[in-house]
Amino acid sequence: MKNIYQIRIHSRGGQGAKTAAQIIAEASIEEGCFAQAFSEYGPERSGAPMKTFLRISKKPIMLHSDVRTPDMVVVLDPSLLLNVDVTEGLADGGIVILNTCEDVESLKKKLSKKNCKVYTVDAKGIAMRIIGRDLPNTAIMGAIIKLVPLIPYKHAIEETREKFEKKLSEDLVEKNVEALREGYESVEI
């Protein structure tokens, strides 16, 4: 594995990508890694396309720019595939995680980068069933954690509880943890 693992998340405002990246970064730091998590917004409104960037490393990270050559790309809103080249700069053999029920082969046809591993997670379906709202971030976090060995599952659960208990009821906190677990378990490696 190279020194810095880089992830770019494509989403829309309000889908929780920024929160997910912060939780993953904090969980990685708890494990003794170094991490960065930050977002880039277009028009700052709910529903507007945005990018969130995440870096994780065993060594200090001296880079302070957007992620231009990601090892992993995550897409929370599959409608972005129509207007955005989500695989731009993706490393050969890189990973793409999409929030969709669509089959992998038809998705690969929509991606400009053909030499990548594609995984799907029905994060919206998981969120609707467990949380009762279209907030796919915790289910997607589970998938990211499963595919990136630097991110410890145990610490992600702890950080999710810690982050959400400040603003959500105990019941909703546990539903988010359950969504994370289901997202994790839904990815077949």
C-alpha positions as CSV (number, residue, x, y, z in Angstrom):
1,M,0.0,0.0,0.0
2,K,1.3,3.4,-0.8
3,N,1.9,6.1,1.8
4,I,-1.5,8.0,1.5
5,Y,-4.8,6.4,0.7
6,Q,-7.0,9.0,-1.0
7,I,-10.8,9.0,-1.3
8,R,-13.1,11.4,-3.2
9,I,-16.8,11.4,-2.5
10,H,-19.3,12.8,-5.0
11,S,-22.6,13.7,-3.4
12,R,-25.3,16.3,-3.1
13,G,-25.6,18.7,-0.2
14,G,-27.6,17.1,2.6
15,Q,-26.6,13.5,2.0
16,G,-24.1,13.4,4.8
17,A,-20.8,13.0,2.9
18,K,-19.0,15.6,5.0
19,T,-20.1,13.9,8.2
20,A,-19.1,10.5,6.9
21,A,-15.6,11.6,6.0
22,Q,-15.1,13.3,9.4
23,I,-16.2,10.1,11.2
24,I,-13.9,7.9,9.1
25,A,-11.0,10.4,9.6
26,E,-11.5,10.5,13.4
27,A,-11.8,6.7,13.5
28,S,-8.5,6.4,11.6
29,I,-6.8,8.8,14.0
30,E,-8.0,6.7,16.9
31,E,-6.2,3.8,15.3
32,G,-3.0,5.9,15.2
33,C,-3.2,7.0,11.6
34,F,-3.1,10.5,10.2
35,A,-6.2,11.8,8.3
36,Q,-7.7,14.7,6.5
37,A,-11.4,15.3,5.7
38,F,-12.8,18.3,4.0
39,S,-15.4,19.3,1.4
40,E,-15.7,21.5,-1.7
41,Y,-19.0,23.1,-2.3
42,G,-20.6,24.6,-5.4
43,P,-23.7,26.6,-4.6
44,E,-24.1,26.1,-0.9
45,R,-27.6,24.7,-0.8
46,S,-29.2,21.3,-0.1
47,G,-29.1,19.2,-3.2
48,A,-26.3,20.9,-4.9
49,P,-23.4,18.7,-6.2
50,M,-20.4,18.6,-3.9
51,K,-17.1,16.8,-3.4
52,T,-15.7,15.6,-0.2
53,F,-12.0,14.5,0.2
54,L,-10.5,12.1,2.6
55,R,-6.9,11.1,3.1
56,I,-5.6,8.4,5.5
57,S,-1.9,7.6,6.1
58,K,0.4,5.9,8.6
59,K,2.7,8.9,8.2
60,P,2.0,12.7,8.5
61,I,0.2,14.1,5.5
62,M,1.9,17.1,4.0
63,L,-0.6,17.5,1.1
64,H,-3.2,20.2,1.5
65,S,-5.1,20.2,-1.8
66,D,-8.1,18.5,-3.3
67,V,-7.8,14.8,-4.0
68,R,-7.0,14.6,-7.8
69,T,-5.7,11.1,-8.0
70,P,-8.0,9.0,-5.7
71,D,-7.5,5.4,-4.9
72,M,-11.3,5.2,-4.2
73,V,-14.3,7.2,-5.5
74,V,-17.6,7.0,-3.7
75,V,-20.8,8.2,-5.4
76,L,-23.8,8.9,-3.0
77,D,-26.1,10.1,-5.8
78,P,-26.0,8.0,-8.9
79,S,-27.7,10.8,-11.0
80,L,-24.3,12.5,-10.8
81,L,-23.0,9.9,-13.3
82,L,-24.9,11.8,-16.0
83,N,-23.0,15.1,-15.6
84,V,-19.8,14.3,-13.7
85,D,-16.8,12.2,-14.7
86,V,-16.5,10.7,-11.2
87,T,-13.6,8.4,-12.2
88,E,-11.4,11.4,-13.3
89,G,-7.9,10.8,-12.0
90,L,-8.8,7.4,-10.4
91,A,-5.8,5.1,-10.1
92,D,-5.7,2.1,-12.3
93,G,-7.3,-0.8,-10.4
94,G,-9.0,1.8,-8.2
95,I,-12.3,1.3,-6.4
96,V,-15.6,2.9,-7.2
97,I,-18.5,2.5,-4.7
98,L,-21.9,3.5,-5.9
99,N,-25.1,4.0,-3.9
100,T,-27.4,2.0,-6.2
101,C,-29.2,-1.3,-6.9
102,E,-28.1,-1.2,-10.5
103,D,-26.0,-4.1,-11.7
104,V,-22.2,-3.6,-11.8
105,E,-21.8,-4.4,-15.5
106,S,-24.3,-1.7,-16.6
107,L,-22.6,0.8,-14.3
108,K,-19.2,0.1,-15.7
109,K,-20.5,1.2,-19.1
110,K,-21.3,4.6,-17.6
111,L,-17.9,5.1,-16.2
112,S,-15.0,6.7,-18.3
113,K,-12.4,4.6,-16.4
114,K,-12.8,1.0,-17.3
115,N,-9.9,-0.5,-15.3
116,C,-11.5,-0.2,-11.9
117,K,-13.3,-2.3,-9.3
118,V,-16.9,-1.4,-8.9
119,Y,-19.0,-2.1,-5.8
120,T,-22.6,-1.2,-5.2
121,V,-24.5,-0.7,-2.0
122,D,-28.2,0.1,-1.7
123,A,-27.4,2.8,0.9
124,K,-30.6,4.7,0.1
125,G,-32.6,1.5,0.6
126,I,-30.8,0.7,3.9
127,A,-31.3,4.2,5.2
128,M,-35.0,4.3,4.3
129,R,-35.6,0.9,5.9
130,I,-33.6,1.5,9.1
131,I,-33.5,5.3,9.6
132,G,-36.7,6.2,7.8
133,R,-35.0,8.9,5.7
134,D,-32.8,9.1,2.5
135,L,-29.5,9.6,4.4
136,P,-27.1,7.2,2.8
137,N,-23.9,8.3,4.5
138,T,-23.7,5.7,7.3
139,A,-24.4,2.8,5.1
140,I,-21.8,4.0,2.6
141,M,-19.4,4.4,5.5
142,G,-19.7,0.7,6.2
143,A,-18.8,-0.1,2.6
144,I,-15.8,2.3,2.6
145,I,-14.6,0.7,5.9
146,K,-14.9,-2.8,4.5
147,L,-12.7,-1.9,1.5
148,V,-10.0,0.3,3.1
149,P,-7.9,-1.7,5.6
150,L,-6.6,1.5,7.3
151,I,-10.1,2.2,8.7
152,P,-10.9,0.2,11.8
153,Y,-14.5,-1.0,12.0
154,K,-14.6,-0.9,15.8
155,H,-13.5,2.8,15.9
156,A,-15.9,3.7,13.2
157,I,-18.8,2.4,15.3
158,E,-17.5,4.3,18.3
159,E,-17.0,7.6,16.4
160,T,-20.5,7.3,14.8
161,R,-22.0,7.0,18.2
162,E,-20.0,9.9,19.6
163,K,-20.7,12.2,16.6
164,F,-24.4,11.5,16.5
165,E,-25.2,11.3,20.2
166,K,-24.6,15.1,20.4
167,K,-27.5,15.8,18.0
168,L,-29.7,12.7,17.7
169,S,-31.9,10.6,20.0
170,E,-30.4,7.4,21.3
171,D,-32.7,5.4,19.0
172,L,-31.5,7.3,15.9
173,V,-27.9,6.9,17.0
174,E,-28.3,3.1,17.1
175,K,-30.2,3.1,13.8
176,N,-27.2,4.9,12.2
177,V,-24.9,2.3,13.7
178,E,-27.1,-0.4,12.3
179,A,-27.1,1.2,8.8
180,L,-23.3,1.3,9.0
181,R,-23.2,-2.4,9.9
182,E,-25.5,-3.4,7.1
183,G,-23.5,-1.3,4.6
184,Y,-20.4,-3.1,5.8
185,E,-21.9,-6.5,5.5
186,S,-23.5,-5.8,2.1
187,V,-20.1,-5.5,0.4
188,E,-18.8,-8.8,-1.0
189,I,-15.0,-8.8,-1.5
